Amino acid sequence: MPTVKGVEFRNALGHFATGVTVVTTLDGRGEPVGITANSFNSVSVDPPMVLWSIARESGKRSVFESSDNFVVNVLSDGQVDISRRFARSGKSRFTNIDWQPGLAGLPLLPDCAARFECRKVYQYDGGDHIIIVGEVEQFDETGREALVFHRGRYAIVDVHPDADGNAPGSYEDDFLMALLMRATYEFVAPFKVSMAELDLSEAEVRVLTFLYGHGDCDLPRIVYGTMLERGDVEVAIDSLLAQGLSVQGAAQDSVVITDAGRSKVIPVLAIAKAHEERVLASYTTDQVFRLKRDLRQLADRSRKA
Ligand SMILES: Cc1cc2nc3c(=O)[nH]c(=O)nc-3n(C[C@H](O)[C@H](O)[C@H](O)COP(=O)(O)O)c2cc1C
């Protein structure tokens, strides 16, 4: 067994993934005080008890030592900024935070995954930390996903493929082709309804949007870019030329969007963007990033397979 050295010990402990909390209380003058802590853990169900520990060297230690109550605010996955803010030294931790007073007036932070309002029942020496144990007098939970801390980095919860209840139930639940078609159908259906007001066929919208982003394009390029049948693209191009929304391009058999075409595309893009934002509203930034990255990779690998 190696001797316990600070950095290695911390690194090894970091393999134990935790949530992230901000523990709050009021100081002697009634001012809110809070500190980011991942040392939180459950202790007892009956009576309901929890614990956390505060560093002896923390500037907040004396406040928590002398306070009879504390609140454990379990942060949700959209609250990395709150975690960082309450881990930094400085006085402005509660600025612009719309906290509400809970039992005994203690600060309850908004948008958390869960909150535990506690009465302190024990306080123990824990080496360079003080262990604080509280009895939970009131709690709530919001259903938001929790923020995770693992190996010194913030992380988000993702259900393990082997988790109970995560096994695919049917062909549609597991067959990638069916999943992609279902997702595309459900995602696009409401957008098509909004498009109906624009006096353009679906193929015209797709060709025009493609031309908007790509300038002068020939037929094969438009077929590839719009993922439409060649015949449908030809019909759409004829119609766009007749409406003055596109004109013949410089190269052989190429077309280019006109100013009138651009004016037609701008509301389409706005509707598409608003639709995307609505659908992805419950995703975190990290989830959106991963979803798009994975879809790009899938398209790329499918093309090369
Ligand atoms: C994810 C994370 C977890 C932390 N957990 C604890 C903890 O459990 N106990 C603690 O005393 N400090 C913990 N800290 C550090 C404190 O938040 C930080 O040292 C403190 O807010 C600094 O201000 P202070 O000196 O005024 O206390 C943690 C920091 C982060 C980023």
The ligand as an ORCA input file, in Angstrom:
! r2SCAN-3c Opt
* xyz 0 1
  C     -17.309     20.556     -6.774
  C     -16.777     21.152     -5.500
  C     -17.009     20.519     -4.294
  C     -16.546     21.055     -3.089
  N     -16.824     20.420     -1.924
  C     -16.440     20.964     -0.743
  C     -16.814     20.365      0.489
  O     -17.469     19.336      0.530
  N     -16.421     20.979      1.626
  C     -15.680     22.140      1.634
  O     -15.347     22.644      2.701
  N     -15.318     22.741      0.467
  C     -15.696     22.189     -0.715
  N     -15.374     22.796     -1.900
  C     -14.548     24.014     -1.876
  C     -15.337     25.229     -1.415
  O     -16.514     25.431     -2.163
  C     -14.445     26.476     -1.505
  O     -13.228     26.191     -0.947
  C     -15.021     27.619     -0.760
  O     -16.247     28.021     -1.304
  C     -14.052     28.790     -0.759
  O     -14.599     29.871     -0.041
  P     -14.413     30.066      1.548
  O     -12.946     30.032      1.867
  O     -15.051     31.349      1.851
  O     -15.074     28.913      2.219
  C     -15.820     22.268     -3.095
  C     -15.595     22.925     -4.325
  C     -16.085     22.373     -5.504
  C     -15.848     23.098     -6.800
*
